[in-house]
Amino acid sequence: MKLTRIAVRRMPGIVEAFTLDDVGPGLNVLVGPNGSGKSSTMTALRAVLWPAREKPSIIDVDTVWTEGESTLRATQHTRGQTTWQQDGQPVAAPLLPEA
C-alpha cells in the first residue's frame, strides 16, 4: 500500500487546508520551517491508519493509496470515524501492523 495523496482539511493547529499530491513511490521527505505542518501531516496519517490511537478530536483528512492495480481511499471524518473504499466501493480497513 503506497500513499499517493493526502488532503488535510481540518485538524487542530491547521489554519488553512492543504493537499500533498503526487507523493512519490520511494522515500518522501517533508521539509519546512516550524509551524508549516510537518508533524500535523504525520498526525493526520496516523489518524487515518490507526484511528483508535489518536484522541478524539476534529480531524478531517482524505488519503489516496495504491495497492497493485487498485486504488484505496481512506477518509478520517471528524470525531474519529474512518471509511475506506477500494476502486470506489466501500470496504473494510486493510490489515495493518500495530501502530
C-alpha positions as CSV (number, residue, x, y, z in Angstrom):
1,M,0.0,0.0,0.0
2,K,1.6,3.3,-1.1
3,L,0.3,6.8,-0.3
4,T,-0.2,8.9,-3.4
5,R,-2.2,11.9,-2.0
6,I,-3.2,13.4,1.4
7,A,-5.6,16.3,1.9
8,V,-5.7,17.7,5.4
9,R,-8.9,19.7,5.5
10,R,-9.3,20.3,9.2
11,M,-7.4,19.5,12.4
12,P,-6.2,21.3,15.5
13,G,-3.3,23.7,14.7
14,I,-4.1,23.8,10.9
15,V,-5.5,27.2,9.9
16,E,-5.6,26.6,6.2
17,A,-6.4,23.2,4.5
18,F,-3.6,21.8,2.3
19,T,-3.0,18.9,-0.1
20,L,0.1,16.9,-0.9
21,D,-0.3,15.5,-4.4
22,D,1.9,13.2,-6.4
23,V,3.6,11.6,-3.4
24,G,6.5,9.6,-4.9
25,P,6.8,5.9,-4.9
26,G,10.0,5.9,-2.8
27,L,11.1,7.8,0.2
28,N,9.5,11.2,0.6
29,V,10.8,13.8,3.0
30,L,8.8,16.7,4.4
31,V,10.9,19.8,4.9
32,G,9.8,23.2,6.1
33,P,10.1,25.8,8.9
34,N,8.5,25.3,12.3
35,G,4.7,25.5,12.2
36,S,4.5,24.6,8.5
37,G,2.5,21.3,9.1
38,K,5.1,18.6,9.0
39,S,4.1,17.0,12.3
40,S,0.4,17.7,11.6
41,T,0.7,15.7,8.4
42,M,2.1,12.7,10.3
43,T,-0.7,13.0,12.9
44,A,-3.2,13.1,10.1
45,L,-1.8,9.9,8.6
46,R,-1.8,8.2,12.0
47,A,-5.4,9.2,12.4
48,V,-6.4,7.6,9.1
49,L,-4.4,4.4,9.6
50,W,-4.8,3.9,13.4
51,P,-7.8,6.0,14.4
52,A,-8.0,4.5,17.9
53,R,-4.5,5.8,18.7
54,E,-5.5,9.4,18.2
55,K,-7.5,11.3,20.8
56,P,-11.0,12.1,19.5
57,S,-10.8,15.5,18.0
58,I,-11.8,17.4,14.9
59,I,-9.6,15.7,12.2
60,D,-10.9,15.7,8.6
61,V,-8.4,14.0,6.3
62,D,-8.7,12.3,2.9
63,T,-6.0,10.0,1.6
64,V,-5.5,8.0,-1.6
65,W,-3.3,4.9,-1.8
66,T,-2.4,2.4,-4.5
67,E,-2.2,-1.3,-3.9
68,G,-1.2,-3.2,-7.0
69,E,-3.7,-2.2,-9.6
70,S,-6.3,-1.0,-7.1
71,T,-6.9,2.5,-5.7
72,L,-7.8,2.8,-2.0
73,R,-9.3,5.9,-0.5
74,A,-9.4,6.4,3.3
75,T,-11.2,9.3,4.9
76,Q,-10.9,10.2,8.5
77,H,-14.0,12.2,9.3
78,T,-14.5,14.5,12.3
79,R,-14.8,12.7,15.6
80,G,-12.8,9.6,14.7
81,Q,-14.7,7.7,12.0
82,T,-12.6,6.4,9.2
83,T,-14.1,5.0,6.0
84,W,-12.3,3.0,3.3
85,Q,-13.1,2.5,-0.4
86,Q,-11.4,0.3,-3.0
87,D,-12.0,1.3,-6.6
88,G,-15.0,3.4,-5.4
89,Q,-16.7,0.6,-3.4
90,P,-16.9,0.6,0.4
91,V,-14.5,-2.0,2.0
92,A,-13.2,-2.8,5.5
93,A,-10.0,-1.3,6.6
94,P,-7.0,-3.3,5.4
95,L,-5.0,-5.3,7.9
96,L,-2.2,-3.1,9.1
97,P,0.7,-3.6,11.5
98,E,0.2,-2.3,15.0
99,A,0.9,1.4,15.4
